[in-house]
Amino acid sequence: MKRPASLFGAMLFCFFLGLTVFGSLAMAGEAMAVDEGGVAPVLAQGDFDFGDLNQGAAVSDEDVLAIIAGLYTVILFGSLIGVALQLVVCYLLYSAAAAIPEEHQQLSPPLVWLMLIPCVNIVMIFFVFPGLVKGFQSYFASVGNTEVGDCGESLLVWFYVTFFLCGPVNLVLLIMYLVKFTGYKNMIAQQPAA
C-alpha cells in the first residue's frame, strides 16, 4: 500500500513542478516577446524615465527585460521551494497516518497527498488533521496509554482559525502537530506486537 501512495505523491509533485515551470516560462516569454521594431510591446513607447527616483536617468529596454527575467526567476525558485516544503509536510503526515493500525484509522493515508493540490488543501485540512487525531486517540485508548492526552484535539480549533487569519501562528501550530504526530508514530512503532 505504501508504494502506490508514494508513486501517487511523486506523480503529483511532477505535475505541479511542470505547471510551475511552464507557467513561469510562459509569462517570461510574453514579457520578452519582441515586435518588428525589436522592442518588447510593453516598452514600445521608448525609454522609461522614473523622474526623481533615479535623478532623471533613463532605463533602457534591456535593463527592464533583465529585471523582469530576474523577477520570474525568483518566482520560479520560490514556487519550487514552496512545493518542496509541501511535499515534506505531506510525507510526514502520510507516514504518521500509515503508522496507525488499520482498525484505528479514521483517514486513509493516501488521502493526505491531496493536500498538494491548490484549493483542495483548504478542504483537506478539515479531514486530515481530525482524522489523524481521532486515529491516534483510538489506538492509544485501545492500548491503555493515557500519557498522550487528547493527541492535539484541543489545538484543532486554533489551528483552523490561524490557518485563515494568522499565517505565522499557523506555521508554529503546524510544526507542533508534525512533531506530535511523529512522536506518536514512533510510540506506535515501539509498542510490542499484539
C-alpha positions in Angstrom: 0.0 0.0 0.0 2.9 2.4 0.6 4.3 2.0 -2.9 1.2 3.3 -4.8 0.8 6.2 -2.4 4.4 7.2 -2.8 4.1 6.8 -6.6 0.9 9.0 -6.4 2.8 11.6 -4.4 5.7 11.6 -6.9 3.3 12.0 -9.8 1.6 14.9 -8.1 4.9 16.5 -7.5 5.9 16.2 -11.1 2.6 17.6 -12.2 2.9 20.7 -10.1 6.5 21.1 -10.9 5.6 21.1 -14.6 2.8 23.6 -14.0 5.1 25.9 -12.1 7.9 25.7 -14.7 5.6 26.0 -17.7 3.7 28.9 -16.2 6.8 30.8 -15.3 8.3 30.3 -18.7 5.1 31.3 -20.5 4.9 34.5 -18.5 8.6 35.2 -19.1 8.1 34.6 -22.8 5.2 37.0 -23.0 7.2 39.7 -21.2 10.2 39.3 -23.5 8.3 38.9 -26.8 9.8 41.2 -29.5 7.8 43.0 -32.1 9.1 44.1 -35.6 11.0 47.1 -34.2 13.0 45.0 -31.8 11.3 46.3 -28.7 9.0 44.5 -26.3 5.4 45.6 -26.7 5.2 46.9 -23.2 8.3 49.0 -23.8 7.2 50.3 -27.3 6.9 53.9 -26.0 10.7 54.1 -25.6 12.9 54.5 -22.6 11.2 55.0 -19.2 12.0 57.9 -17.1 11.4 57.4 -13.4 12.0 61.1 -12.6 13.4 61.9 -9.1 13.7 58.3 -8.2 16.9 57.9 -10.2 17.7 61.6 -10.9 16.2 61.6 -14.4 18.3 58.8 -15.8 16.5 56.7 -18.5 16.2 53.0 -18.1 17.0 51.0 -21.2 14.8 48.3 -22.6 17.4 45.7 -21.8 17.5 46.7 -18.2 13.8 46.4 -17.8 13.8 43.0 -19.5 16.6 41.9 -17.2 14.6 43.0 -14.2 11.5 41.1 -15.4 13.6 38.0 -16.1 15.1 38.2 -12.6 11.6 38.5 -11.0 10.4 35.5 -12.9 13.4 33.5 -11.8 12.8 34.5 -8.2 9.1 33.5 -8.5 10.1 30.1 -10.1 12.6 29.2 -7.3 10.2 30.4 -4.7 7.5 28.2 -6.1 9.9 25.2 -6.2 10.8 25.8 -2.6 7.1 26.0 -1.6 6.3 22.8 -3.4 9.3 21.0 -1.7 8.0 22.2 1.7 4.5 21.0 0.9 6.0 17.6 -0.1 7.8 17.3 3.2 4.7 18.2 5.3 2.6 15.7 3.3 5.2 13.0 3.6 5.3 13.4 7.4 1.5 13.4 7.7 1.3 10.4 5.4 3.9 8.4 7.4 2.0 9.3 10.7 -1.3 8.2 9.1 0.2 4.9 7.8 1.6 4.1 11.3 -1.8 3.9 12.8 -3.1 0.3 12.7 -5.9 -0.1 10.1 -8.6 -0.9 12.7 -8.0 2.5 14.3 -7.5 4.6 11.1 -10.1 7.4 10.7 -8.4 8.5 7.4 -7.0 6.6 4.5 -3.2 7.5 4.5 -3.1 8.2 0.7 -5.7 10.9 1.1 -3.0 13.1 2.7 -1.4 13.6 -0.7 -4.5 15.6 -1.8 -3.1 18.4 0.3 -0.7 19.1 -2.5 -3.5 20.3 -4.8 -4.2 24.0 -4.5 -7.6 24.9 -3.1 -8.3 21.2 -2.3 -5.8 21.6 0.5 -8.1 24.1 2.2 -10.8 21.5 2.3 -8.5 18.6 3.2 -7.2 20.1 6.4 -10.7 19.6 7.8 -10.3 15.9 7.2 -6.6 15.1 7.6 -5.9 16.6 11.0 -9.1 15.4 12.8 -8.7 12.0 11.2 -5.1 11.7 12.5 -6.1 13.0 15.9 -9.0 10.6 16.3 -6.9 7.7 14.9 -4.2 8.2 17.5 -6.8 8.7 20.2 -8.4 5.4 19.3 -5.2 3.5 19.1 -3.8 4.8 22.4 -7.1 4.2 24.2 -7.1 0.6 23.0 -3.6 0.0 24.5 -4.4 1.9 27.6 -1.9 4.7 27.1 -3.2 7.9 28.8 0.0 9.9 28.8 -0.6 11.2 25.3 -3.6 13.2 26.4 -6.1 14.3 23.7 -3.5 13.9 20.9 -3.8 17.5 19.9 -7.6 17.7 19.6 -7.7 20.9 21.8 -5.5 22.7 19.3 -7.6 21.9 16.3 -9.8 25.0 16.6 -6.8 27.3 17.0 -5.2 25.6 14.0 -8.2 26.3 11.8 -8.6 29.9 13.0 -5.0 30.7 12.5 -5.0 29.0 9.1 -7.3 31.7 7.8 -6.3 34.7 9.9 -2.6 34.4 11.1 -0.1 32.5 8.9 2.9 32.7 11.2 1.0 31.3 14.2 -0.5 28.6 12.0 3.0 27.7 10.9 4.0 27.2 14.6 0.9 25.1 15.2 1.7 23.0 12.1 5.2 22.3 13.3 3.8 21.4 16.7 1.4 18.9 15.0 4.1 17.4 12.9 6.3 16.9 16.0 3.4 15.4 17.9 2.4 13.1 15.1 5.9 11.9 14.5 6.3 11.2 18.2 3.1 9.2 18.3 4.2 7.3 15.2 7.4 6.4 17.0 5.5 5.4 20.1 3.3 3.0 17.9 6.4 1.6 16.3 7.9 0.8 19.8 4.8 -0.9 21.0 5.1 -4.7 21.2 3.1 -6.5 18.6 -0.1 -7.9 20.0 
